[in-house]
Amino acid sequence: MTPDPTPPPTEPAPTEPATGLRRFFPPLLREQQFRRFWIGQTISAFGDQITYLALPIVAVLVLHADAAQMGLLTAIGLLPHLLFSLPAGIWLDRVRRRQEPRTPSPSSPATRRPAAATGPASPE
């Protein structure tokens, strides 16, 4: 019986076991940068939802807005999405296309085919 020439798979270096309450958190939440990002996004999402709820209530209760004014308030609230989404998408699409690499990615169908079946690769 010959020994297997392939080395065993290497495992990541063991980290110190979490103690206390930290053992109940997923590993990603133990990363400080991610935690800061996640908390900031959570606060932002809560602020957005409170604004969506509070603005119409304030308009009705304090400003005594009627149905037409509420419709106008809703339309004005959606106006930035309408005005900026399409131009921003076009601009980002053009910016990203300039920065793309010229070689196919490893996950593209061209690189997954066997080389013997396709012949030499053509530079595109």
N, C-alpha and C positions, 0 to 999 in steps of 0.2 A: 504494500500500500504506500503510495507516494504522498508526501505532504502537499497540502493545497498551496500553490504559489501566491495566491491573492491574499493580501493582508486583511485582517478583520476590519470592519468599518470602525472608524474612530468616532468616539462619542464626545460631545462637547464637555469642556471642563466643568466639573461639578461646582455649583455655586453654594454658598453657605445657606443652610435651610432657614426659611423665614420663621421668625418667632413672634409670639404675641398675636395681635390682630393682623399683622402683615401676612400671615400664612393663609388668610381667607381671601386675599386680593389676587386676581390673576397676575401673571408675571408682567404683562404690559403696563398695568397700573402701578407697578413698582418703579417704573422709569419716570424720573422727575420731569423731563421735557415733555413727554407724552401727557403726564398728569396735568401740567400747566395748560397745554393745548386743549385737552379735553374739558377742563374746568372752564376755560375761556369760551369755548364753543357752547357749552351748556348754558352759561350765563347769557350769552348772546341769543340763544334760542328761546330762553325764558323771556328775555326782554322783547323779542319780536312777537311772541305770542301774547304777552301782556298788552303790547301796543295794538295788536289786531283786535283785542277784546275791549280795551279801555277807550280807544279813540271813538268808536261808535257810541259807546255808553255816555261818554262826556258830551258828544254832539247832541244826543237826544235829551239828556237830563239837564245839562247846564245851558246849552245854546238853543234848546227847543227846536231842533231840526225836524223838518217834515220828511216824507218819503222821497220826494224829488231831491232834496238836499243830501239825504243819506246816499242815494244813488250816485250823485255827483261826487261825494266824498269817497265812495268806493272806487269810482272810475279814476279819480285823481290819484288814489293810492296805488292803482295798477299801472298808471302812466309811465313811471320810470322803467318798469319791466318791458313795456311795449317799445319805448323809445331807445333803450340801450341794449337789449338782448341781441337783436339781429346785427347791428353794427359791431358790437363787441365780439360776437361769434365769428363774423367775417374777418375781423382784424386778427383774432387769435388763430384762426385757421391759416391765414397767410403767414403769420409769424412762425407758427409751428412747422410749416412746410419748409421754410428756409433752414431750419435747424435739424432736419431729419438726416440721419446717416445715409450714405449712398449704398451701403451693403445690406443685404437682407438680414433680418434678425434670425436668431436660431430657431424661433418658433414658427417662422413662415413656412408655407408648404414647399417652397423651392428647396429649402435646406433639409427637409425631412425625408425627401426621396433618396434612395440609394444612389451613390455616385455612378455606379456601373450602368444603371438604367438611364440616366440622364446625360451622361457624357460630361465634358468639361463645362464648368460654370461660366456663364457670360456676364461681364460687368454691366450692371444696370443701375 
